[in-house]
Amino acid sequence: MTSILDRSAVAIEPLSVEAVRSLVAAHQPPCLSLYLPTHRNVPDNAVDLPSFRHLIGGFEMALSASKPRDEIERLLHPFHLIASDVAFWRHTRDGLAVLASDGRARVFLLQRSVKPLAVITGRFHTLPLLRIAMSLQRCHVLALTSREARVYEGTVWRDPAGSTLDRLDPVPLVVTPGGSPSEVLVRGDAIDEETVEPHRVERGMGPAGRAGTRAVHGGVGSKRDDMEADTEIFLRYVDTIVREQVSQPLGLPLVLVAGSRLAASFRGLSRNDLLLDEHVPKDAHLMSRDELAAAVAPVFAAATAAQVAREVRGFVHARDHDLAAGDLADIGRAAVAGRVATLLVEADRREPGVFDRVTGSITVGAAAGDRAGSRAPALDAEDLFGAVAETVLLHGGTTLALARNDMPTESGIAAIYRY
């Protein structure tokens, strides 16, 4: 997407629980939170920009009661930048979230629709984002052949109907220190295939990422032996690059797509702890990106199911030792005290009410009313599950949304305590 957006004022980024965690932290007030349902295709998306501008107008009216004109313009600057970017509005998805403070905005293009909302508060309104983020996971995909390797990043969306993997985006890799990033690693990056035997040269990042070469000496052997040795050199090279540049910095699960024999060879030498046990046994060279996404989704879904099963077993074990709870009131108090290590929430279930983020007390079913300082539509009763999850994130805990049948409690919420 070609965009004229000023990156110092507007940052478009992928949604994740970690992104929401950073938004829950304190920011310079006032904090402006805008949510808008959008459309992927014409003519439906013709209403998106006018709706966005209408919400900006609500911000301007609210701010004019207490802010001078130059301050209003500074606060709304990123919103006006987005509104004026024609390319941006040609590539929307199902929902849009823009959260801005101090003249800078973070933008999320969402795979799920959201209700239109524009509020100005002392902290970002992140509950809609968090609800979506808890139902997604990111992963890396390594499409591997004996001659080239490509890495993609994708987002897996979980809902009651199953898991789907959004479009795969290429991950650029640095082949040599100081060199330009490339979307593909080729055999020639690791091996000088024109070198005369018995010397083969392996090019690599070297210890601790330093550039280096080493000669691999061979004696008299068949051409097939040479080819297999070269393949092993290339696979070790790919494993090192992917581990150091992709897996270690981001910590996302890695799904391998490769023929069965090649996959077995790669798995036997890989040192990447994030490589999933299951792989896609297909020739990646013959697959389009959409075909890759469709093939990877069930493998990643199975890995996610195993993770959910581990979390549920962990809850049962912790409850037997009085280190877990399934009562919302108890969990609310524990959340503000920073005691919750892991929170499990039933996906798409909401409990309306008011959550006191200081004491942890909960009033079920009450209306939250208008937010101070905003003439935008009022927020009705708060999503208690989401509010507790926000607090857990703020104190460094983890959150996970589970299908109803996977939840270990009837209450729709469960917590594993730190102590």
Buried (B, 14 or more C-beta within 10 A) or exposed (E): EEBEBEEEBBBBEEBBBEBBBEBBEEBEBBBBBBBBBBBEEEEEBEEBBEBBEEBBEBBBEBBEEEBEEEEBBBBBBBBEBBBEBEEBBEEBBBBBBBBBBEBBBBBBBBBBBBEBBBBBBEBBBBBBBBBBBBBBBBBBBBBBBBBBBBBBBBBBBBBEEEBBBBEBEBBEBBBEEEEEEBEBBEBBBBBBEEEEEEEBBBBBBEEEEEEEEEEBEEEEEEEEEBEBBBBBBBBBBBBBBBBBBBBEEBEBBBBBBBBEEBBEBBBEEBEBEBBBEBBBBBBBBEBEBEBBBBBBBBBBBBBBBEEBEEBBEBBEEBBEEEBBBBBBBBBBBBBBBBBBBBBBBBBEBBBBBBBEBEEBEBBEEEBBEEBEBBBBBEBEBBBBBBBBBBBBBBBEBBBBBBBEEBBBBEBBBBBBBBE
